[in-house]
Amino acid sequence: MKQPCAIVAEDEPHLAHSLQQALQQLWPELQIVANVRDGVSAHAQALSHLPDVLFLDIRMPGMNGLEVANALAEDWPDTHALPHIVFVTAYDQYALQAFEAQALDYLVKPVRTERLARTIERLQRAPVAAVSTEQSAHALHTSLHQIERALTTRDVQLPRLQAIQASIGTVLHRVALDDVLFFAAAEKYVRVVTAEREYLIRTPIKTLLQQLDTSQFWQIHRSTVVQSRAIAWANRDANGKMWLRLNQHPEPLGVSRLHTDLFKAM
């Protein structure tokens, strides 16, 4: 039988060390393959090692635990089952009801031995899937979205965008939303692509989505949002990956498996 393995992602070194020691005592068969301090490293190491279990701190630099889990739901290879995820958090009991409602496990800081033991029992009893599927990834994504909404302390309604203020070099332009073919995250910026040219803005994709009409602009990947009427066709390649081709633009855009449902009727 394959030895189970895990990754611990916790930005407080003493808490990470304490959790790893407790895991070694309570579950000696579990191999800790990586111990990381930030979300970007957690995402990278998880895709490198493909662990059975992830212990994710909710509040980490770079990407928080929910963002890491969402990214892994998109990027996880179909040949391996999604990992079991245990969130480590300092949230109060009221907020923790969000995790319980979605049947996702959590540990409260500081982690108590008896609570960790119950978590380990659940993990050891959990059924093992052979592969990851679009359905399992979508279910995880939906649960994470519900948790994120529940943990939001206040519902801030951002104004609907009418146009984009974007730059080319040092020149600021006003770009009509109807002219935008797609938005794509690129390191510190977001590309605003029209049929004629490309602009850069600093507004994150997540914030843009709160200000766009989602019947007009569709998120097809965590880093890409497209103008729905600009889509010419969608198809899958030999590996099952879905791609879009837009009118008036040659660049193919990849669709993550979390968003393929948008194109079932196409």
C-alpha positions as CSV (number, residue, x, y, z in Angstrom):
1,M,0.0,0.0,0.0
2,K,1.3,3.5,-0.9
3,Q,2.5,5.5,2.0
4,P,0.2,8.6,2.5
5,C,1.9,11.9,2.2
6,A,1.0,15.5,3.1
7,I,2.1,19.1,2.7
8,V,1.9,21.6,5.6
9,A,1.4,25.3,4.6
10,E,1.7,27.6,7.6
11,D,3.4,31.0,7.6
12,E,4.1,30.9,11.4
13,P,7.2,28.7,11.8
14,H,6.5,27.6,15.4
15,L,2.9,26.6,14.6
16,A,4.1,24.7,11.5
17,H,6.7,22.9,13.6
18,S,4.2,22.1,16.3
19,L,1.7,20.7,13.7
20,Q,4.3,18.6,12.0
21,Q,5.5,17.1,15.3
22,A,1.9,16.3,16.3
23,L,1.2,14.6,13.0
24,Q,4.4,12.5,13.3
25,Q,3.2,11.3,16.8
26,L,-0.4,10.7,15.9
27,W,0.1,9.4,12.3
28,P,3.6,8.1,12.0
29,E,2.9,6.5,8.6
30,L,2.1,10.0,7.1
31,Q,5.1,11.4,5.2
32,I,5.4,15.2,5.3
33,V,6.9,15.9,1.8
34,A,7.0,19.8,2.1
35,N,6.6,22.4,4.8
36,V,6.0,25.9,3.2
37,R,5.3,29.4,4.4
38,D,3.2,31.0,1.6
39,G,0.4,30.2,-0.7
40,V,2.4,30.4,-4.0
41,S,4.8,27.8,-2.6
42,A,2.0,25.6,-1.4
43,H,0.4,25.6,-4.8
44,A,3.7,24.8,-6.5
45,Q,4.7,22.1,-4.1
46,A,1.3,20.5,-4.2
47,L,1.5,20.2,-8.0
48,S,5.0,18.8,-7.7
49,H,4.4,16.2,-5.0
50,L,0.6,15.5,-5.6
51,P,0.0,14.8,-1.8
52,D,-2.9,12.9,-0.3
53,V,-3.5,15.6,2.3
54,L,-3.0,19.4,2.4
55,F,-3.0,21.3,5.7
56,L,-3.6,24.9,4.5
57,D,-3.4,28.0,6.7
58,I,-6.2,30.3,5.7
59,R,-4.2,33.5,6.0
60,M,-0.9,33.3,4.1
61,P,1.1,35.8,2.1
62,G,0.9,35.6,-1.7
63,M,-2.3,33.4,-1.9
64,N,-4.5,32.6,1.0
65,G,-5.6,29.0,1.8
66,L,-8.9,29.3,-0.1
67,E,-7.2,30.7,-3.2
68,V,-4.6,27.8,-3.1
69,A,-7.4,25.2,-2.9
70,N,-9.3,26.9,-5.7
71,A,-6.2,27.0,-7.9
72,L,-5.4,23.4,-7.3
73,A,-9.0,22.4,-8.2
74,E,-8.3,24.0,-11.6
75,D,-4.7,22.7,-12.1
76,W,-4.8,19.3,-10.5
77,P,-4.0,16.5,-13.0
78,D,-6.9,14.2,-14.0
79,T,-4.7,11.2,-13.4
80,H,-4.7,11.7,-9.6
81,A,-7.4,12.1,-7.0
82,L,-7.8,15.6,-5.5
83,P,-6.1,15.8,-2.1
84,H,-8.1,15.9,1.1
85,I,-7.9,19.5,2.4
86,V,-7.7,20.6,6.1
87,F,-7.9,24.3,6.7
88,V,-6.0,25.7,9.7
89,T,-7.5,28.9,10.9
90,A,-7.9,31.4,13.7
91,Y,-11.5,32.2,12.8
92,D,-14.1,32.2,15.6
93,Q,-16.8,29.5,16.0
94,Y,-19.5,31.5,14.1
95,A,-17.3,31.7,11.0
96,L,-16.3,28.0,11.3
97,Q,-19.9,27.1,10.6
98,A,-19.2,27.8,7.0
99,F,-16.6,25.0,6.9
100,E,-19.0,22.6,8.6
101,A,-21.8,23.4,6.2
102,Q,-19.6,22.5,3.3
103,A,-18.3,19.3,5.0
104,L,-14.7,20.5,4.8
105,D,-12.4,19.9,7.8
106,Y,-10.6,22.6,9.7
107,L,-8.4,23.0,12.7
108,V,-8.4,26.0,15.0
109,K,-5.1,27.6,16.1
110,P,-3.5,26.7,18.3
111,V,-4.2,23.1,17.2
112,R,-5.2,20.8,20.0
113,T,-4.0,17.2,20.0
114,E,-7.4,15.6,20.5
115,R,-9.0,17.7,17.7
116,L,-6.1,16.8,15.3
117,A,-6.6,13.1,16.3
118,R,-10.3,13.3,15.2
119,T,-9.2,14.9,11.9
120,I,-6.7,12.1,11.3
121,E,-9.4,9.5,11.9
122,R,-11.7,11.1,9.3
123,L,-8.8,11.3,6.8
124,Q,-7.9,7.6,7.3
125,R,-11.6,6.6,6.9
126,A,-12.2,8.8,3.8
127,P,-12.7,6.9,0.5
128,V,-9.9,7.1,-1.9
129,A,-10.7,8.0,-5.5
130,A,-8.6,6.8,-8.4
131,V,-8.6,10.0,-10.4
132,S,-9.8,13.6,-10.3
133,T,-12.9,14.5,-12.3
134,E,-14.5,17.7,-13.5
135,Q,-17.4,16.9,-11.1
136,S,-15.1,16.5,-8.1
137,A,-13.1,19.7,-8.9
138,H,-16.3,21.7,-9.5
139,A,-17.8,20.5,-6.2
140,L,-14.7,21.6,-4.3
141,H,-14.7,25.0,-6.1
142,T,-18.4,25.5,-5.2
143,S,-17.8,24.7,-1.6
144,L,-14.8,27.0,-1.4
145,H,-16.8,29.8,-3.0
146,Q,-19.6,29.4,-0.4
147,I,-17.0,29.5,2.4
148,E,-15.4,32.6,1.0
149,R,-18.7,34.4,0.9
150,A,-19.5,33.3,4.4
151,L,-16.2,34.5,5.7
152,T,-16.6,38.0,4.1
153,T,-17.2,40.3,7.0
154,R,-19.1,42.9,4.9
155,D,-20.8,42.7,1.6
156,V,-19.3,45.6,-0.4
157,Q,-21.2,46.4,-3.6
158,L,-18.7,47.8,-6.1
159,P,-20.0,50.1,-8.8
160,R,-20.7,48.5,-12.2
161,L,-17.9,49.4,-14.7
162,Q,-18.9,51.4,-17.8
163,A,-15.4,51.6,-19.2
164,I,-11.8,50.7,-18.3
165,Q,-9.1,53.3,-17.5
166,A,-6.0,51.6,-18.9
167,S,-2.5,52.5,-19.9
168,I,-0.1,52.0,-22.8
169,G,3.2,53.2,-21.5
170,T,2.6,56.5,-19.8
171,V,-0.6,57.3,-21.7
172,L,-3.9,56.7,-20.1
173,H,-6.8,55.5,-22.3
174,R,-10.5,55.1,-21.8
175,V,-11.5,51.7,-23.2
176,A,-15.2,50.9,-23.7
177,L,-16.2,47.6,-22.3
178,D,-17.9,46.6,-25.5
179,D,-14.5,46.8,-27.2
180,V,-12.8,44.4,-24.7
181,L,-12.3,40.8,-26.0
182,F,-10.8,39.5,-22.8
183,F,-9.0,40.2,-19.6
184,A,-5.9,38.1,-18.6
185,A,-3.8,38.2,-15.5
186,A,-0.1,38.7,-16.1
187,E,2.1,38.9,-13.0
188,K,1.4,42.3,-11.4
189,Y,-0.9,43.5,-14.1
190,V,-4.1,42.4,-16.0
191,R,-4.0,42.6,-19.8
192,V,-7.0,44.3,-21.4
193,V,-7.2,43.0,-24.9
194,T,-9.2,44.5,-27.7
195,A,-9.2,43.7,-31.5
196,E,-6.8,46.7,-32.1
197,R,-4.4,46.8,-29.2
198,E,-3.6,45.7,-25.6
199,Y,-3.6,47.7,-22.4
200,L,-2.5,47.1,-18.8
201,I,-4.3,47.7,-15.6
202,R,-3.6,46.9,-12.0
203,T,-7.1,45.9,-10.9
204,P,-7.1,42.1,-10.0
205,I,-9.3,39.7,-11.9
206,K,-11.3,39.0,-8.7
207,T,-12.2,42.7,-8.3
208,L,-13.0,43.1,-12.0
209,L,-15.5,40.3,-11.8
210,Q,-17.4,42.1,-9.0
211,Q,-17.8,45.1,-11.4
212,L,-18.6,43.3,-14.7
213,D,-21.9,42.0,-16.0
214,T,-21.3,38.2,-15.7
215,S,-23.9,37.5,-18.4
216,Q,-21.6,39.4,-20.8
217,F,-18.2,38.6,-19.4
218,W,-17.5,34.9,-18.6
219,Q,-14.7,33.7,-16.4
220,I,-13.0,30.7,-18.1
221,H,-10.0,30.4,-15.9
222,R,-9.0,32.0,-12.6
223,S,-6.8,34.3,-14.6
224,T,-9.0,34.9,-17.7
225,V,-12.3,36.5,-18.4
226,V,-13.8,36.7,-21.9
227,Q,-16.4,38.8,-23.7
228,S,-19.0,36.1,-24.4
229,R,-20.2,37.5,-27.7
230,A,-16.5,37.5,-29.0
231,I,-16.3,33.7,-28.8
232,A,-16.1,32.1,-32.2
233,W,-15.8,28.4,-31.1
234,A,-14.7,26.1,-28.4
235,N,-13.2,22.6,-28.7
236,R,-11.1,20.0,-26.9
237,D,-7.7,18.9,-27.9
238,A,-6.4,15.3,-27.9
239,N,-5.6,15.6,-24.2
240,G,-9.2,16.7,-23.3
241,K,-8.2,20.3,-22.7
242,M,-10.8,22.9,-23.9
243,W,-9.7,25.9,-25.9
244,L,-11.6,29.0,-27.1
245,R,-11.0,31.0,-30.3
246,L,-12.2,34.5,-30.3
247,N,-13.4,36.6,-33.2
248,Q,-10.9,39.3,-34.2
249,H,-8.0,37.8,-32.2
250,P,-5.6,34.9,-33.0
251,E,-4.6,33.9,-29.4
252,P,-6.3,30.6,-28.2
253,L,-7.5,30.8,-24.6
254,G,-7.5,27.8,-22.3
255,V,-10.6,26.9,-20.3
256,S,-10.1,25.4,-16.9
257,R,-12.2,22.3,-16.1
258,L,-14.1,24.3,-13.5
259,H,-15.6,26.4,-16.2
260,T,-16.2,23.9,-19.1
261,D,-19.9,23.7,-18.2
262,L,-20.3,27.1,-19.8
263,F,-19.7,25.5,-23.2
264,K,-21.8,22.3,-23.0
265,A,-24.4,23.8,-25.4
266,M,-21.8,25.0,-27.9
